[in-house]
Amino acid sequence: MATDSTSIVPLTAAVVGAGAGGTLSIDALMASESYTLIAVADLSEASLAAVSERTGGGVATYTSYEEMLRESPADVVCVSTYAPSHLQFTRAAVEAGAVLGMLVEKPLGDTTAAGRSILALLKKHNLPVVVPHGLMAQRAALEIIERVHSGDLGELRLVEMESPGWDIINAGIHWFQFFGALVQSPVEMVLSTADTSTRTFRDGMQVETEAITLARAANGVRILLNTGDAIPVPVDTVCLIRIIGTHGYIEFRAFESSYLLVVSGQDRAVVEVEPFAVSGHERHLEHLAEQIRSGERDYAIPDTSLQALEIVEAAYLSNRTGTSVVLPLGGPQPDPGADWDPGSPYAGLGGGRNGRDL
C-alpha cells in the first residue's frame, strides 16, 4: 500500500459521521495531497462546530447526509457512523451517482449479511472501497504477514491472541481480520464460550466478562482468542499475538513497532521496524486514491474484514447455542443437544454415539 501522492488534481471527499472514526478520516483527508475535504455530515451540532473549528470553517457541514450528498457531491465518501447505519449510508452514496470510491469503517456492518450486501453493492458498481483496519496500515504487522507468507516460520499452525480490557466484537474484529490476512484461507468453524457475570457493556454493546474463541480455517490453521475485562497477560499491550509455525514463532504486541522472532537455526531476535510516517487512515485513503486513478481494484482487506465480522457473529452465536458454528452463516448448523450434559455418567439412554468407535 503505497503512500506517495500524485501531482494531479486532488479528489474531493466528504465524511458521514464526525465521531472518533470520522475525525480520523477528516484529519487524514486534510493531511493528504490526494484529497480536498469539502463536506462533513453529523446529527450533532456540537460535533459539526468542532469540525468547523478544526478546518477553519472551510468545509461545508450538514445535519442531513441526504442534503450533503445532494449539495456537496464528492468523489469519495467516508462512512464513519455506527455499524447498523453503514449499509444505508453506502447505498445512499452509490445511488447519488457521483462517488468514485468509498471508505467504510469497521465493522462493515452490524451483521454479516449487512457487510456482505455492502461489498456486493460496491463490487457490482466496480467501486473501490477501503476498510481502515489499523494493523493493515502498520509496518511491523505487514512485515510479519510477509514473513509468514514467505515461509519464514515454516507451515503456519496456530495463532494465539490475548486481548485484555476488550471483547470479541469491539476488538476481535481487528484480530480476526489480521488472522484472515495471515492464513489466506476461509474459516470453516467457530466455537466460543463466554462468562457474563459482571454484566459488562462497552461502546454501546453488551459484552463478555471473559471469553475464549476458537476458529479453524479450511487449511487447518487455528486461532485461539482470549478476550476479557481483566485477563492476565504477561506484558502491557492491547493484544499479545503469538504466531506459531513448524520452524518457529513470532510474538507481537499489536500496533507496536517491533516483534520477537524465534526461528530454528537462528538466534532469538527482537526486530525493530521503522513506523510509517503517516496515519493508518491516510495510508488507506491513499490506497483508495491509487485505485480510483489506476482503475485497478483491491478487495483483499474488505474481504478479510467481512470474514472477521462473520467470525464475530459466529462466536456469539456459538456461545448462545453451546455448539460449534459452521461457516458460512445461513447454512445448516449442528443440533444444540440441550439434553446432553458432558461430564455426567452415560446411562445408556437418549441415543448418542460411542466415541470409541469414531
C-alpha positions as CSV (number, residue, x, y, z in Angstrom):
1,M,0.0,0.0,0.0
2,A,2.0,3.0,-1.2
3,T,1.7,6.5,0.2
4,D,3.2,8.7,-2.4
5,S,0.8,11.3,-3.6
6,T,0.3,12.2,-7.2
7,S,0.6,15.6,-8.8
8,I,-2.8,15.6,-10.4
9,V,-5.9,17.4,-9.3
10,P,-7.0,16.2,-5.8
11,L,-10.1,14.1,-5.4
12,T,-13.0,15.7,-3.5
13,A,-14.1,13.9,-0.3
14,A,-17.0,14.0,2.2
15,V,-17.4,12.3,5.6
16,V,-20.6,11.0,7.1
17,G,-20.1,11.0,10.9
18,A,-17.8,13.3,12.9
19,G,-17.1,11.0,15.9
20,A,-13.9,9.1,16.6
21,G,-13.7,7.3,13.3
22,G,-14.9,10.3,11.3
23,T,-12.3,12.5,12.9
24,L,-9.5,10.1,11.9
25,S,-10.8,10.3,8.3
26,I,-11.1,14.1,8.5
27,D,-7.6,14.5,9.7
28,A,-6.2,12.1,7.1
29,L,-8.0,13.8,4.3
30,M,-6.8,17.2,5.4
31,A,-3.2,15.9,5.6
32,S,-3.2,14.2,2.2
33,E,-2.4,16.0,-1.1
34,S,-4.6,13.5,-2.9
35,Y,-7.8,14.9,-1.4
36,T,-9.7,18.1,-0.8
37,L,-12.2,17.7,2.1
38,I,-15.4,19.6,1.1
39,A,-18.2,18.4,3.4
40,V,-19.0,16.6,6.7
41,A,-22.4,15.5,7.9
42,D,-23.4,14.6,11.5
43,L,-26.5,14.8,13.6
44,S,-24.7,16.6,16.4
45,E,-24.4,20.4,16.1
46,A,-21.6,20.3,18.7
47,S,-19.6,17.8,16.6
48,L,-20.1,20.0,13.4
49,A,-18.9,23.1,15.4
50,A,-15.8,21.2,16.3
51,V,-15.3,20.3,12.6
52,S,-15.6,23.9,11.6
53,E,-13.1,24.9,14.2
54,R,-10.8,22.1,13.1
55,T,-11.0,23.0,9.4
56,G,-11.0,26.8,9.8
57,G,-14.6,27.0,8.5
58,G,-13.6,26.0,5.0
59,V,-15.6,22.8,4.9
60,A,-19.4,22.7,4.5
61,T,-21.3,21.0,7.3
62,Y,-24.7,19.3,7.3
63,T,-27.0,17.7,9.9
64,S,-28.5,15.7,7.0
65,Y,-26.4,13.3,5.0
66,E,-29.0,13.4,2.2
67,E,-28.6,17.1,1.9
68,M,-24.8,16.7,1.9
69,L,-24.8,14.2,-0.9
70,R,-27.2,16.4,-2.9
71,E,-25.5,19.8,-2.3
72,S,-21.8,18.7,-2.0
73,P,-21.3,15.7,-4.3
74,A,-17.9,14.2,-3.7
75,D,-15.6,11.7,-5.5
76,V,-15.0,9.8,-2.2
77,V,-17.4,9.3,0.7
78,C,-16.2,8.1,4.1
79,V,-18.9,6.3,6.1
80,S,-17.8,6.7,9.7
81,T,-21.1,6.2,11.7
82,Y,-22.2,3.4,13.9
83,A,-22.3,0.0,12.2
84,P,-26.1,-0.6,11.8
85,S,-26.2,2.5,9.6
86,H,-23.3,1.6,7.2
87,L,-25.5,-0.2,4.6
88,Q,-28.0,2.7,4.5
89,F,-25.3,5.3,4.0
90,T,-23.3,3.3,1.5
91,R,-26.4,2.7,-0.6
92,A,-27.3,6.4,-0.5
93,A,-23.8,7.4,-1.6
94,V,-23.8,5.0,-4.5
95,E,-27.3,6.0,-5.6
96,A,-26.3,9.7,-5.5
97,G,-24.2,8.9,-8.6
98,A,-21.1,11.0,-8.1
99,V,-19.0,8.7,-5.9
100,L,-15.9,7.1,-7.4
101,G,-14.8,5.2,-4.2
102,M,-15.6,4.8,-0.5
103,L,-14.1,4.3,2.9
104,V,-16.4,2.2,5.2
105,E,-15.4,1.9,8.9
106,K,-15.1,-1.4,10.6
107,P,-17.0,-3.4,11.4
108,L,-18.5,-3.2,7.8
109,G,-22.0,-3.7,9.3
110,D,-23.9,-4.8,12.3
111,T,-24.4,-8.3,10.8
112,T,-22.5,-10.4,8.3
113,A,-25.5,-10.1,5.9
114,A,-25.2,-6.3,6.0
115,G,-21.5,-6.4,5.4
116,R,-21.9,-8.8,2.6
117,S,-24.5,-6.5,1.0
118,I,-22.2,-3.5,1.2
119,L,-19.3,-5.3,-0.6
120,A,-21.7,-6.8,-3.1
121,L,-23.1,-3.4,-4.0
122,L,-19.7,-1.8,-4.3
123,K,-18.3,-4.6,-6.4
124,K,-21.4,-4.6,-8.6
125,H,-20.7,-0.9,-9.5
126,N,-16.9,-1.6,-9.7
127,L,-16.2,0.9,-7.0
128,P,-13.1,0.6,-4.8
129,V,-13.5,0.5,-1.1
130,V,-11.1,0.6,1.9
131,V,-11.9,-0.6,5.4
132,P,-9.3,1.1,7.7
133,H,-8.1,-1.7,9.9
134,G,-5.1,-0.3,11.8
135,L,-2.8,-3.4,11.5
136,M,-3.2,-3.4,7.7
137,A,-1.5,0.1,7.7
138,Q,1.2,-0.7,10.2
139,R,4.7,-1.6,9.0
140,A,5.5,-4.2,11.7
141,A,2.2,-6.1,11.1
142,L,2.7,-6.0,7.4
143,E,6.2,-7.3,7.7
144,I,5.0,-10.2,9.9
145,I,2.4,-11.1,7.3
146,E,5.1,-11.1,4.6
147,R,7.3,-13.4,6.7
148,V,4.5,-15.8,7.3
149,H,3.6,-15.9,3.6
150,S,7.2,-16.4,2.6
151,G,7.6,-19.4,4.9
152,D,10.0,-18.0,7.5
153,L,8.1,-19.9,10.2
154,G,7.6,-23.0,8.1
155,E,4.0,-24.1,7.9
156,L,1.6,-22.0,9.9
157,R,-0.1,-24.0,12.7
158,L,-1.7,-21.7,15.3
159,V,-2.3,-18.0,16.0
160,E,-2.9,-17.3,19.7
161,M,-4.1,-13.9,20.9
162,E,-4.7,-12.4,24.4
163,S,-6.7,-9.2,24.5
164,P,-7.2,-7.7,28.0
165,G,-9.7,-5.0,28.6
166,W,-11.5,-5.8,25.3
167,D,-14.1,-8.1,23.8
168,I,-15.0,-10.1,20.8
169,I,-17.0,-7.5,18.9
170,N,-15.1,-4.3,19.6
171,A,-11.5,-5.6,19.4
172,G,-11.9,-9.1,17.9
173,I,-13.0,-7.6,14.6
174,H,-9.3,-6.4,14.3
175,W,-7.7,-9.6,15.5
176,F,-9.8,-11.9,13.3
177,Q,-9.1,-9.7,10.3
178,F,-5.4,-10.0,10.9
179,F,-5.8,-13.7,11.2
180,G,-7.5,-13.8,7.8
181,A,-4.7,-11.8,6.3
182,L,-2.2,-14.3,7.7
183,V,-3.8,-17.6,6.7
184,Q,-5.4,-16.6,3.4
185,S,-8.0,-19.4,3.9
186,P,-11.7,-19.2,4.6
187,V,-12.7,-20.0,8.2
188,E,-15.0,-23.1,8.4
189,M,-15.8,-23.4,12.1
190,V,-16.1,-21.2,15.2
191,L,-16.5,-22.4,18.8
192,S,-16.8,-19.9,21.7
193,T,-17.9,-19.7,25.3
194,A,-18.3,-16.6,27.4
195,D,-18.6,-15.6,31.1
196,T,-21.1,-12.7,31.6
197,S,-21.1,-12.5,35.4
198,T,-20.0,-8.8,35.6
199,R,-22.6,-7.6,33.0
200,T,-20.0,-5.5,31.2
201,F,-21.1,-3.2,28.4
202,R,-18.6,-1.4,26.1
203,D,-19.2,1.0,23.2
204,G,-23.0,0.6,23.5
205,M,-22.8,-3.2,23.3
206,Q,-23.3,-5.9,25.9
207,V,-20.1,-7.9,26.0
208,E,-18.4,-10.7,27.8
209,T,-16.5,-10.6,31.1
210,E,-14.2,-13.2,29.6
211,A,-14.4,-15.4,26.5
212,I,-12.4,-18.0,24.7
213,T,-12.9,-18.3,20.9
214,L,-11.6,-21.0,18.6
215,A,-11.8,-20.6,14.9
216,R,-10.4,-23.1,12.3
217,A,-9.6,-22.2,8.7
218,A,-10.1,-24.6,5.8
219,N,-6.3,-25.2,5.6
220,G,-6.3,-26.4,9.3
221,V,-4.7,-23.3,10.8
222,R,-6.5,-22.3,14.1
223,I,-6.8,-19.0,16.0
224,L,-7.4,-19.1,19.8
225,L,-8.5,-15.7,21.1
226,N,-8.9,-14.9,24.8
227,T,-10.8,-11.7,25.5
228,G,-12.0,-10.1,28.7
229,D,-12.1,-7.3,31.2
230,A,-9.1,-8.5,33.3
231,I,-7.4,-11.5,31.8
232,P,-3.8,-11.9,32.9
233,V,-1.3,-11.1,30.2
234,P,2.5,-11.1,30.8
235,V,3.0,-7.7,29.1
236,D,1.2,-4.4,28.9
237,T,-0.5,-4.4,25.5
238,V,-3.9,-4.1,23.8
239,C,-3.3,-7.6,22.3
240,L,-0.4,-10.1,22.6
241,I,-0.2,-12.1,19.5
242,R,1.8,-15.4,19.0
243,I,2.1,-16.8,15.5
244,I,3.4,-20.4,15.6
245,G,4.7,-22.4,12.7
246,T,6.6,-25.6,12.3
247,H,10.0,-23.8,12.3
248,G,9.5,-21.1,14.9
249,Y,7.2,-18.4,16.1
250,I,6.7,-14.6,16.3
251,E,5.5,-12.8,19.3
252,F,4.0,-9.4,18.6
253,R,2.4,-6.7,20.7
254,A,-0.3,-5.2,18.4
255,F,0.4,-1.8,17.0
256,E,4.0,-1.7,18.3
257,S,7.0,-1.2,16.0
258,S,8.9,-4.3,17.0
259,Y,8.4,-8.0,17.4
260,L,10.2,-11.1,18.7
261,L,11.3,-13.6,16.1
262,V,12.3,-17.1,17.1
263,V,13.3,-19.4,14.2
264,S,15.2,-22.7,14.2
265,G,18.8,-22.3,13.3
266,Q,18.9,-18.6,14.2
267,D,19.4,-16.6,17.3
268,R,16.3,-15.1,19.0
269,A,15.9,-11.5,17.8
270,V,13.8,-8.5,18.5
271,V,13.2,-7.0,15.1
272,E,12.8,-3.2,15.2
273,V,10.7,-1.7,12.4
274,E,10.5,1.9,11.3
275,P,6.9,3.1,11.5
276,F,5.2,4.7,8.6
277,A,5.3,8.5,8.5
278,V,1.6,8.9,8.1
279,S,-1.5,7.7,9.9
280,G,-3.2,4.4,9.2
281,H,-6.3,6.2,7.8
282,E,-4.2,8.3,5.5
283,R,-2.5,5.2,4.1
284,H,-5.8,3.5,3.5
285,L,-7.1,6.6,1.8
286,E,-4.0,6.9,-0.4
287,H,-4.6,3.3,-1.5
288,L,-8.1,4.2,-2.4
289,A,-6.9,7.2,-4.5
290,E,-4.5,4.9,-6.3
291,Q,-7.3,2.5,-7.2
292,I,-9.5,5.3,-8.4
293,R,-6.8,6.7,-10.7
294,S,-5.4,3.4,-11.9
295,G,-8.7,1.6,-12.4
296,E,-7.3,-1.4,-10.5
297,R,-9.3,-2.9,-7.7
298,D,-8.1,-4.5,-4.4
299,Y,-10.7,-6.0,-2.2
300,A,-8.3,-8.1,-0.1
301,I,-8.7,-6.1,3.1
302,P,-12.5,-5.6,2.7
303,D,-12.9,-9.3,2.1
304,T,-11.0,-10.3,5.2
305,S,-12.9,-7.7,7.2
306,L,-16.1,-9.3,6.1
307,Q,-14.7,-12.7,7.2
308,A,-13.8,-11.2,10.6
309,L,-17.3,-9.9,11.0
310,E,-18.7,-13.4,10.3
311,I,-16.4,-14.9,12.9
312,V,-17.5,-12.3,15.5
313,E,-21.2,-13.1,14.7
314,A,-20.5,-16.8,14.8
315,A,-18.6,-16.6,18.2
316,Y,-21.6,-15.0,19.9
317,L,-24.0,-17.5,18.2
318,S,-21.8,-20.4,19.4
319,N,-21.9,-19.1,23.0
320,R,-25.7,-18.8,22.8
321,T,-26.3,-22.2,21.4
322,G,-23.5,-24.1,23.1
323,T,-22.4,-25.6,19.8
324,S,-19.8,-25.1,17.2
325,V,-20.9,-22.9,14.3
326,V,-20.2,-23.8,10.7
327,L,-19.4,-21.1,8.2
328,P,-20.7,-19.5,6.1
329,L,-23.6,-18.5,8.3
330,G,-27.0,-19.2,7.0
331,G,-26.4,-22.9,6.2
332,P,-27.2,-26.0,8.3
333,Q,-25.8,-25.9,11.9
334,P,-25.2,-28.7,14.5
335,D,-28.0,-29.7,16.8
336,P,-27.6,-28.0,20.1
337,G,-28.1,-31.3,22.0
338,A,-29.6,-29.4,25.0
339,D,-30.3,-32.7,26.9
340,W,-26.6,-33.8,26.7
341,D,-24.5,-32.9,29.8
342,P,-20.8,-33.5,29.2
343,G,-19.1,-34.9,32.2
344,S,-22.1,-36.8,33.5
345,P,-22.3,-40.6,33.5
346,Y,-23.8,-42.1,30.4
347,A,-27.0,-44.1,31.4
348,G,-27.3,-45.9,28.0
349,L,-30.4,-43.8,27.2
350,G,-31.1,-41.0,24.8
351,G,-29.2,-42.2,21.8
352,G,-25.8,-40.7,21.1
353,R,-22.7,-42.3,19.5
354,N,-19.9,-44.3,21.0
355,G,-16.7,-42.2,20.9
356,R,-14.6,-45.3,21.0
357,D,-15.9,-46.2,17.5
358,L,-15.1,-42.9,15.8
